[in-house]
Amino acid sequence: MKIGFIGLGNVGAKLSGSLLRNGHDLMVLDLDQELVDGFVARGARAAKNPADMMAQCDAVITCLPSPAASAAVMEAEDGLLSALSVGKIWMEMSTTDEAEVKRLGEKVIAAGGKAVDCPVSGGCHRADTGNIAIFAGCDRPTFEAILPTLTSMGRRILHTGPLGSASILKVVTNYLATANLISVAEALTVSKAAGMDLGTAYEAISISSGNSFVHETEGQIILNGSREIHFTMDLVLKDIGLFQAVADRANVPLEMNPLMIKIFEDGISKYGPRERSPAIIQRLEDATGLDVTTTGFPADILDDEAEEPGYEVIVKR
């Protein structure tokens, strides 16, 4: 299968790198020509535009920062839809809106193609090693056709149901990660204010019922002070906004998520939209005058698991 990949940002570069590392025939496209040139030097081919890529590839993956960016790539005059034909596959790996991926997917299907929303979850460090999780929303025959491609980018692959289902579950998991990030920031700040050793506090949380994936990863780089996870506050706000839209359409009266939106809106107003998301703890540091850092923690998150072949996760019934 000849694969096209549009969007070589923090996540996209790592996912497409896994495809290249695992021997796939890969064509790439990005607004940053230097990123494209780097992939070409490693054996990929460069596309002139989205239509050129779709014409030459069996499947095209988009991994872009917003639903608007994906729509532009799909619907522009030289967009993917203009060159889409029977049997071609569009794989949307961006974190996007369920309604929007369905809207674009319907256009793909009307032209004889197949559409999949297949966002990833687990952090940039796992995207880099091919150990990230991938959700896939599509019909079963399409899922089985793309499974070898997905297992080259991720380890745990879950077929979530029809088109749009993966996007819903992706924003559900991002909502939970954001809630965990805010609670970890508060827990570590209170521990510091109460006179606890922060290294000990980290270990206490890690071996307790309060532990979480976010604590084990982002908690460490919060304590280091780097706050670097290659994810920014504006992207957090986008994701929990998408979760709010899902809840609103389903008429669920949320309480925590609107508060989280306000917290990140305040963080963006204070530190800027491109500030790294774990720096949300700085709101508490500024309010208390505390420095919630300590020694012995890494400046960046690394995946210490060796890359392994991916596999389908079977849902327990």
C-alpha positions as CSV (number, residue, x, y, z in Angstrom):
1,M,0.0,0.0,0.0
2,K,1.4,3.4,-1.0
3,I,0.7,5.8,1.9
4,G,0.6,9.6,1.9
5,F,1.0,11.6,5.1
6,I,0.0,15.3,5.5
7,G,1.1,17.1,8.7
8,L,4.7,16.6,10.0
9,G,4.3,18.3,13.3
10,N,5.1,17.0,16.8
11,V,2.9,13.9,16.5
12,G,2.7,13.6,12.7
13,A,6.5,13.5,12.3
14,K,6.7,10.6,14.8
15,L,3.9,8.6,13.3
16,S,5.2,9.0,9.7
17,G,8.6,8.2,11.0
18,S,7.4,4.9,12.2
19,L,5.9,4.2,8.8
20,L,9.2,5.0,7.1
21,R,11.2,3.0,9.7
22,N,9.0,0.0,9.1
23,G,9.5,0.0,5.4
24,H,6.4,1.6,4.0
25,D,6.2,3.4,0.7
26,L,5.7,6.9,2.0
27,M,4.9,10.3,0.4
28,V,4.8,13.4,2.7
29,L,3.5,17.0,2.6
30,D,3.7,19.8,5.1
31,L,3.7,23.6,5.0
32,D,7.3,23.5,6.4
33,Q,9.5,22.5,3.5
34,E,12.4,21.8,5.8
35,L,10.4,19.0,7.5
36,V,9.5,17.6,4.1
37,D,13.1,17.7,2.9
38,G,14.2,15.8,6.1
39,F,11.8,13.0,5.2
40,V,12.9,12.9,1.6
41,A,16.5,12.6,2.8
42,R,15.4,9.5,4.7
43,G,13.7,7.9,1.7
44,A,10.2,9.4,1.5
45,R,8.8,11.1,-1.6
46,A,7.4,14.7,-1.6
47,A,4.0,15.6,-2.9
48,K,3.3,18.8,-4.8
49,N,-0.1,19.3,-3.2
50,P,-2.9,17.1,-1.5
51,A,-4.4,16.2,-4.9
52,D,-1.1,15.0,-6.2
53,M,-0.7,12.9,-3.1
54,M,-4.1,11.3,-3.4
55,A,-3.6,10.5,-7.1
56,Q,-0.4,8.6,-6.3
57,C,-1.3,6.9,-3.0
58,D,-3.7,4.2,-2.0
59,A,-4.3,5.8,1.4
60,V,-3.7,9.3,2.7
61,I,-3.3,10.2,6.4
62,T,-4.0,13.7,7.7
63,C,-2.6,14.7,11.1
64,L,-3.3,18.4,11.5
65,P,-3.8,20.8,14.4
66,S,-7.5,21.6,13.9
67,P,-10.7,20.6,12.2
68,A,-10.4,23.7,10.0
69,A,-6.9,22.7,8.8
70,S,-8.2,19.2,7.9
71,A,-11.2,20.8,6.0
72,A,-8.9,23.0,4.0
73,V,-6.6,20.1,3.0
74,M,-9.7,18.1,2.0
75,E,-11.8,20.7,0.2
76,A,-9.3,23.1,-1.4
77,E,-9.2,23.3,-5.2
78,D,-6.1,21.1,-5.1
79,G,-7.4,19.2,-2.0
80,L,-7.7,15.5,-1.4
81,L,-11.3,15.3,-2.5
82,S,-10.5,16.7,-5.9
83,A,-8.4,13.6,-6.7
84,L,-10.3,11.0,-4.7
85,S,-11.4,7.9,-6.7
86,V,-13.0,4.5,-6.0
87,G,-11.1,2.4,-3.4
88,K,-8.9,5.3,-2.1
89,I,-8.8,5.6,1.7
90,W,-8.7,8.8,3.8
91,M,-7.4,8.3,7.4
92,E,-8.0,11.2,9.7
93,M,-5.5,11.0,12.6
94,S,-6.1,14.5,13.9
95,T,-8.0,15.1,17.1
96,T,-11.1,16.5,15.5
97,D,-14.9,17.0,15.9
98,E,-17.0,13.9,15.4
99,A,-19.6,15.9,13.3
100,E,-16.8,17.3,11.1
101,V,-15.1,14.0,10.4
102,K,-18.5,12.5,9.5
103,R,-19.2,15.5,7.2
104,L,-15.9,15.0,5.3
105,G,-16.1,11.3,5.5
106,E,-19.5,11.3,3.7
107,K,-17.9,13.2,0.8
108,V,-15.1,10.6,0.6
109,I,-17.6,7.8,0.6
110,A,-19.8,9.5,-2.0
111,A,-16.8,9.6,-4.3
112,G,-16.3,5.9,-3.9
113,G,-13.6,6.0,-1.2
114,K,-13.3,4.8,2.3
115,A,-13.1,7.1,5.4
116,V,-11.5,6.3,8.8
117,D,-11.0,8.5,11.9
118,C,-8.0,7.0,13.7
119,P,-6.6,9.4,16.3
120,V,-3.8,8.4,18.7
121,S,-3.5,8.5,22.4
122,G,-0.5,8.1,24.8
123,G,1.8,11.0,24.2
124,C,4.5,12.1,21.8
125,H,7.1,9.9,23.5
126,R,5.1,6.8,22.6
127,A,4.3,8.1,19.1
128,D,8.1,8.3,18.6
129,T,8.7,4.6,19.4
130,G,5.6,3.2,17.7
131,N,4.1,2.2,21.0
132,I,1.2,4.6,21.0
133,A,-2.5,3.5,21.1
134,I,-4.7,4.1,18.0
135,F,-8.5,4.2,17.9
136,A,-10.1,3.5,14.5
137,G,-13.7,4.3,13.5
138,C,-14.9,2.7,10.2
139,D,-16.6,-0.4,8.9
140,R,-14.9,-3.7,9.7
141,P,-13.6,-4.5,6.2
142,T,-11.9,-1.1,6.0
143,F,-10.4,-1.6,9.5
144,E,-9.0,-5.0,8.4
145,A,-7.5,-3.4,5.3
146,I,-5.7,-0.7,7.2
147,L,-4.7,-2.7,10.3
148,P,-1.2,-3.5,8.9
149,T,-0.6,0.2,8.4
150,L,-1.9,1.1,11.9
151,T,0.2,-1.6,13.6
152,S,3.3,0.0,12.0
153,M,2.5,3.2,13.8
154,G,1.1,2.0,17.1
155,R,1.0,-1.0,19.4
156,R,-2.6,-1.2,20.7
157,I,-5.2,-0.8,18.0
158,L,-8.9,-0.5,18.9
159,H,-11.7,-0.7,16.4
160,T,-14.2,1.6,18.0
161,G,-17.2,1.2,15.7
162,P,-18.4,3.4,12.8
163,L,-16.9,6.6,11.5
164,G,-16.8,9.3,14.2
165,S,-16.7,6.9,17.1
166,A,-12.9,7.1,17.4
167,S,-13.1,10.9,17.6
168,I,-15.6,10.8,20.4
169,L,-13.4,8.5,22.4
170,K,-10.3,10.5,21.7
171,V,-11.8,13.7,23.2
172,V,-13.1,11.6,26.1
173,T,-9.6,10.4,26.9
174,N,-8.2,13.9,26.4
175,Y,-10.8,15.3,28.8
176,L,-9.6,12.8,31.4
177,A,-6.0,13.5,30.8
178,T,-6.7,17.3,31.3
179,A,-8.6,16.6,34.5
180,N,-5.6,14.5,35.7
181,L,-3.2,17.3,34.8
182,I,-5.1,19.9,36.8
183,S,-5.4,17.6,39.8
184,V,-1.8,16.6,39.7
185,A,-0.8,20.3,39.6
186,E,-3.0,21.0,42.6
187,A,-1.8,17.9,44.5
188,L,1.9,18.7,44.1
189,T,1.4,22.4,45.0
190,V,-0.5,21.5,48.2
191,S,2.2,18.9,49.0
192,K,4.8,21.6,48.7
193,A,2.8,24.2,50.7
194,A,2.3,21.6,53.5
195,G,6.0,21.0,53.8
196,M,6.2,17.6,52.1
197,D,9.4,16.6,50.2
198,L,8.3,16.6,46.6
199,G,10.2,13.5,45.6
200,T,8.5,11.6,48.4
201,A,5.1,13.1,47.4
202,Y,5.7,11.9,43.8
203,E,6.4,8.3,45.0
204,A,3.5,8.3,47.5
205,I,1.1,9.2,44.7
206,S,2.7,6.7,42.3
207,I,2.1,3.7,44.6
208,S,-1.4,4.8,45.7
209,S,-5.0,5.0,44.5
210,G,-4.2,8.5,43.4
211,N,-1.8,7.4,40.6
212,S,-2.5,8.0,36.9
213,F,-0.7,7.9,33.6
214,V,-0.5,11.7,33.7
215,H,1.1,11.7,37.1
216,E,3.7,9.2,36.1
217,T,4.7,11.1,33.0
218,E,3.8,14.8,33.2
219,G,4.2,14.9,36.9
220,Q,7.9,14.2,36.4
221,I,8.5,17.0,34.0
222,I,6.5,19.4,36.2
223,L,8.8,18.6,39.1
224,N,11.9,18.9,36.8
225,G,10.7,22.4,35.8
226,S,11.0,21.9,32.1
227,R,7.2,21.3,31.7
228,E,8.0,20.1,28.1
229,I,5.7,17.5,26.7
230,H,5.4,19.0,23.1
231,F,1.8,19.9,23.7
232,T,0.5,23.4,24.2
233,M,-2.3,25.1,26.1
234,D,-4.2,26.1,23.0
235,L,-4.4,22.5,21.9
236,V,-5.7,21.4,25.4
237,L,-8.4,24.1,25.1
238,K,-9.3,22.9,21.6
239,D,-9.6,19.3,22.8
240,I,-11.7,19.9,25.9
241,G,-13.8,22.3,23.8
242,L,-14.5,19.3,21.4
243,F,-15.4,17.2,24.4
244,Q,-17.8,19.9,25.5
245,A,-19.4,19.9,22.1
246,V,-20.0,16.2,22.3
247,A,-21.6,16.6,25.7
248,D,-23.8,19.4,24.5
249,R,-25.0,17.5,21.6
250,A,-25.9,14.6,23.9
251,N,-27.6,17.0,26.4
252,V,-25.3,16.0,29.3
253,P,-25.0,18.9,31.9
254,L,-21.3,18.8,32.7
255,E,-19.8,20.6,35.7
256,M,-16.0,19.9,35.7
257,N,-15.3,20.5,32.0
258,P,-16.6,24.1,31.9
259,L,-14.4,24.8,34.9
260,M,-11.4,23.3,33.2
261,I,-12.1,25.4,30.1
262,K,-12.0,28.5,32.3
263,I,-8.7,27.4,33.9
264,F,-7.0,26.9,30.6
265,E,-8.5,30.1,29.2
266,D,-7.0,31.9,32.2
267,G,-3.7,30.1,31.6
268,I,-3.6,31.2,28.0
269,S,-4.4,34.8,28.9
270,K,-1.5,34.8,31.4
271,Y,1.2,32.8,29.5
272,G,0.1,32.6,25.9
273,P,-1.6,30.0,23.7
274,R,1.7,28.3,22.8
275,E,2.9,27.8,26.4
276,R,3.3,24.1,27.2
277,S,0.3,22.5,28.8
278,P,1.9,21.3,32.1
279,A,2.9,25.0,32.8
280,I,-0.8,25.3,33.9
281,I,0.8,24.7,37.4
282,Q,2.4,28.2,37.1
283,R,-1.0,29.7,38.0
284,L,-0.7,28.1,41.4
285,E,3.0,28.9,41.7
286,D,2.2,32.5,41.0
287,A,-0.7,32.6,43.4
288,T,1.3,31.0,46.3
289,G,4.8,32.1,45.6
290,L,6.0,28.5,45.7
291,D,8.5,26.8,43.4
292,V,7.0,23.3,42.7
293,T,10.2,21.7,41.4
294,T,12.8,19.4,42.8
295,T,15.9,17.4,41.7
296,G,16.0,13.9,40.3
297,F,13.4,14.1,37.6
298,P,13.8,14.2,33.8
299,A,13.4,17.2,31.6
300,D,11.7,15.2,28.9
301,I,9.5,12.1,28.8
302,L,11.0,9.1,27.1
303,D,9.4,5.8,26.3
304,D,11.6,3.1,27.9
305,E,9.7,0.3,26.3
306,A,11.2,-1.4,23.2
307,E,9.2,-1.1,20.0
308,E,7.0,-4.1,19.5
309,P,4.6,-5.2,16.7
310,G,1.2,-3.7,17.1
311,Y,-2.0,-5.7,17.6
312,E,-5.7,-5.3,17.7
313,V,-7.2,-4.8,21.2
314,I,-10.3,-7.0,21.6
315,V,-13.2,-5.4,23.5
316,K,-14.3,-7.4,26.6
317,R,-18.0,-8.3,26.3
